[in-house]
């Protein structure tokens, strides 16, 4: 199948380079989440039975090596790119969830990814995570009103969600019990993460609830081998198949009836299979594209990072509805 690219690639560049985003400025100020401009979207008058709290991927990039570590949320270019990321990802859920997507001061991932995982965590637990905690608390206190909710994100947003699950929600069972599911592709959720946080579990089937769902897309090389690195994958990372909603390693064919395609890529469907790479020691989701047109330069040799959401928008929307129905009816 010949790949088509119906989306303007100039617009998609920030998404491709999501985790290479460089910061703009940081004056040490805090974010006021009472202000409308601190949110991409917040549903003032809820009409649905459940919410979605969504964190965007890195929405800023720069070639300036002198750029500081964190960006302010009033940067116009950052805001524009964050809005585009929302349009390409979580907007698909607007017809079934009350939507809440805050802006947050993101880290300079180009600098962050050049240091150890321990140093990366130290950087991200400062400004970005603290903003996300404040935004989430504001959402809980002013908008949620006790409703069930979905957590969703991508890339740096998924990283922040990982911290929210591990640290903020650890001792808040009454809030965790309202979590329908977490959709956090584009970052690593390792098997060891669930061993260390036994109150959380990775999804196993299409309709289980209170679970974490994640995947990282790659393509195979022409000779059938896998890539040599992926900057958002760590040893032990798990990937689910967002068509079968399992990670059993079974190939889902391009023409499988469960494959609903993407609202942004009409008439394009690809096979999918979770594969454990014994060289890199983690699972990836192999997508059967037949061209490198969608490769995400800088993320990984064969990474399709920019399309973790886009390839599966219709399946994600359907699965969110299924898990929510299961949650609400149990």
C-alpha positions in Angstrom: 0.0 0.0 0.0 1.4 3.4 -1.0 1.5 5.8 1.9 -0.3 9.1 1.6 0.2 12.1 3.8 -3.0 14.1 4.0 -1.7 16.2 6.9 0.6 19.1 6.2 4.0 17.9 7.3 5.1 21.4 8.1 2.4 21.4 10.8 3.3 18.0 12.0 7.0 18.8 12.5 6.4 19.8 16.2 4.7 16.5 16.8 7.5 14.5 15.1 10.1 16.3 17.3 7.9 16.2 20.4 10.5 15.0 22.8 13.2 17.3 21.2 11.4 20.4 22.3 13.6 23.2 23.5 12.5 25.6 26.2 12.0 29.3 25.7 12.2 31.1 29.0 11.5 30.6 32.7 11.0 33.4 35.2 10.2 31.2 38.2 6.6 32.3 38.3 3.8 29.8 38.9 0.8 29.1 36.7 -2.6 30.4 37.7 -5.0 27.6 36.7 -8.0 29.7 37.6 -7.3 31.6 34.4 -8.9 30.4 31.2 -5.6 31.1 29.3 -3.8 28.4 31.3 -5.9 25.7 29.6 -6.1 24.5 26.1 -9.7 23.4 26.9 -11.7 23.0 30.0 -15.4 22.1 30.0 -17.2 24.7 32.1 -20.6 22.9 31.9 -20.1 19.1 32.0 -22.6 17.1 29.9 -21.0 13.7 30.0 -20.8 11.1 32.7 -17.0 11.1 32.8 -14.0 13.4 32.1 -10.7 13.3 30.3 -7.7 15.0 31.8 -5.1 15.3 29.0 -1.4 16.4 29.0 0.1 17.4 25.7 3.5 16.2 24.5 6.4 18.7 24.3 5.0 21.4 22.1 8.0 23.6 21.6 11.3 23.1 19.8 14.2 25.3 18.9 17.6 25.1 17.5 19.0 27.6 20.0 21.6 25.7 22.1 21.4 28.5 24.7 17.7 28.0 25.3 16.9 27.5 29.1 15.5 24.4 30.6 11.8 25.3 30.9 9.3 27.2 28.8 6.7 29.7 30.0 3.1 28.9 29.1 2.5 32.4 27.6 4.9 31.8 24.7 2.7 32.2 21.6 4.5 29.6 19.6 4.3 27.0 22.4 0.6 27.7 22.8 -0.1 27.3 19.1 1.8 24.0 18.9 0.1 22.7 22.1 -3.3 23.4 20.6 -2.3 21.5 17.4 -1.2 18.5 19.5 -4.6 18.5 21.2 -6.3 18.7 17.8 -4.3 15.7 16.5 -4.8 13.6 19.7 -7.4 14.1 22.4 -9.9 16.1 20.5 -11.2 12.8 19.1 -12.8 12.3 22.6 -14.8 15.5 22.7 -18.0 13.8 21.8 -17.9 11.5 24.8 -15.9 13.1 27.6 -15.8 16.4 29.4 -12.3 17.7 28.4 -9.6 19.3 30.5 -6.2 20.0 29.0 -3.9 22.4 30.9 -0.8 24.1 29.6 2.3 23.4 31.7 5.9 24.7 31.7 7.7 21.9 29.8 11.3 20.8 30.1 13.8 21.2 27.3 13.8 17.6 26.3 16.8 18.0 24.0 18.9 18.8 27.0 17.0 16.4 29.3 17.5 13.4 27.1 21.2 13.9 27.0 21.6 13.0 30.7 21.0 9.9 32.7 17.5 8.7 33.6 18.0 9.8 37.2 19.0 13.3 36.1 16.1 13.4 33.6 13.7 12.6 36.4 15.2 15.3 38.6 14.7 17.8 35.9 11.1 16.8 35.1 10.0 16.5 38.7 10.7 20.2 39.1 8.7 22.7 37.1 6.8 20.5 34.6 5.5 18.0 37.2 4.7 20.6 39.8 2.6 22.5 37.2 0.8 19.2 36.3 0.0 18.5 40.0 -1.4 22.0 40.4 -3.5 21.7 37.3 -4.8 18.3 38.3 -5.7 19.5 41.8 -7.4 22.5 40.3 -9.4 20.2 38.0 -10.3 17.9 40.9 -11.4 20.7 43.2 -13.2 22.9 40.7 -14.5 20.7 37.8 -14.5 17.0 38.5 -17.2 16.9 41.1 -16.6 13.3 41.9 -17.0 11.9 38.3 -15.0 9.0 36.8 -12.2 10.2 34.6 -9.7 9.1 31.9 -6.0 10.2 32.2 -4.4 10.7 28.8 -1.2 12.1 27.3 1.7 11.5 25.0 5.5 11.7 25.2 6.4 14.3 27.9 2.7 14.4 28.8 2.8 10.6 29.4 5.9 11.1 31.5 4.0 13.5 33.7 1.1 11.1 34.0 3.5 8.4 35.1 4.6 10.7 37.9 1.0 11.6 38.8 0.2 7.9 39.1 3.3 6.9 41.0 3.5 9.9 43.4 0.4 12.0 43.6 -2.2 9.2 43.4 -0.3 6.6 45.4 -2.0 7.6 48.7 -5.3 8.8 47.2 -7.2 5.6 46.7 -10.6 7.4 46.7 -9.4 9.3 43.6 -7.7 6.3 41.9 -10.9 4.4 42.3 -12.6 6.9 39.9 -9.9 6.4 37.3 -11.5 4.5 34.4 -8.1 4.0 32.6 -4.9 5.8 31.7 -3.9 6.2 28.0 -0.2 7.2 28.0 1.6 6.2 24.8 4.9 7.6 23.7 6.8 6.9 26.9 8.0 4.0 29.0 5.8 2.1 31.5 8.2 -0.7 32.6 7.2 -4.0 34.1 9.3 -3.0 37.1 7.1 0.1 37.5 4.1 -2.1 38.2 6.1 -4.3 40.5 7.1 -1.3 42.5 3.6 0.3 42.4 1.4 -2.7 43.0 -1.7 -0.5 43.2 -1.4 -0.1 39.4 -1.6 -2.6 36.6 -1.0 -2.7 32.9 -4.0 -3.4 30.7 -4.5 -7.0 29.5 -7.7 -6.9 27.5 -10.0 -4.4 25.8 -12.4 -3.8 28.7 -10.4 -3.9 31.9 -10.5 -0.8 34.0 -8.3 1.1 36.5 -5.4 0.1 34.2 -2.5 1.8 32.4 -2.4 1.6 28.6 0.8 2.5 26.7 2.6 1.7 23.5 5.6 3.0 21.4 5.3 2.7 17.6 8.1 1.6 15.4 8.5 0.2 11.9 10.7 -2.7 10.8 13.7 -2.1 8.6 13.7 -3.4 5.0 15.5 -6.5 6.1 12.9 -7.2 8.8 15.1 -6.2 11.7 14.3 -3.7 14.4 15.9 -0.4 15.2 18.9 0.1 17.4 17.5 2.7 19.8 14.4 4.6 20.9 14.9 7.6 23.2 11.5 7.2 24.9 11.9 3.5 25.6 13.6 2.1 28.7 14.5 -1.5 29.6 11.4 -3.4 30.5 8.9 -1.1 28.8 5.6 -2.6 27.8 3.5 -1.9 24.7 -0.1 -2.9 24.1 -1.7 -3.3 20.7 -4.2 -0.5 20.3 -6.3 -2.5 17.9 -6.6 -5.8 19.8 -5.9 -4.1 23.1 -3.6 -6.9 24.3 0.2 -7.4 24.2 0.2 -11.1 23.4 2.4 -10.6 20.3 -0.3 -11.7 17.9 -0.2 -10.0 14.5 -3.3 -7.9 13.7 -3.7 -7.7 9.9 -4.2 -4.5 8.0 -7.6 -5.6 6.9 -8.7 -6.9 10.3 -12.3 -5.9 11.0 -11.2 -4.4 14.3 -8.9 -2.0 12.6 -10.9 1.2 12.4 -8.1 3.5 11.0 -7.7 7.1 11.8 -9.9 10.1 11.6 -6.8 12.1 10.4 -5.5 9.5 7.9 -8.6 8.3 6.0 -8.2 5.1 3.9 -4.9 4.3 5.6 -4.7 1.2 7.8 -1.7 -0.8 8.9 -1.0 -4.1 10.5 0.1 -4.0 14.1 2.0 -6.4 16.4 3.7 -6.1 19.8 7.2 -7.4 19.7 9.8 -7.9 22.4 13.2 -6.8 21.3 15.8 -9.1 23.0 18.6 -6.7 22.1 17.0 -3.6 23.7 15.0 -5.5 26.3 11.6 -3.9 25.8 8.4 -4.2 23.9 7.5 -2.0 20.9 4.5 -1.9 18.7 5.5 -2.7 15.1 3.3 -0.9 12.6 3.3 -2.3 9.1 4.0 0.9 7.1 5.9 0.3 3.9 7.7 3.6 3.7 9.8 5.8 6.1 7.7 8.8 5.4 6.4 8.8 8.9 9.7 8.3 10.8 10.3 10.6 13.7 13.8 11.8 13.3 15.8 12.1 16.5 13.5 9.8 18.6 14.7 6.5 17.3 16.2 4.8 14.3 12.8 3.3 13.3 10.5 5.3 15.6 7.0 6.4 14.5 6.6 8.5 17.7 4.7 11.3 16.0 1.9 8.8 15.1 1.4 7.0 18.4 -2.0 8.6 18.6 -2.7 9.5 15.0 -2.6 6.0 13.6 -5.3 4.7 16.1 -7.6 7.6 16.7 -10.8 5.7 15.9 -9.8 2.7 17.9 -8.8 4.8 20.9 -12.2 6.6 20.8 -14.1 3.3 20.6 -12.0 1.7 23.4 -12.4 4.7 25.7 -16.2 4.3 25.3 -16.0 0.6 26.0 -13.9 0.9 29.2 -16.1 3.8 30.4 -19.3 1.8 29.8 -17.7 -1.2 31.7 -16.7 1.1 34.5 -20.0 2.8 34.8 -22.0 -0.4 34.6 -20.0 -2.5 37.0 
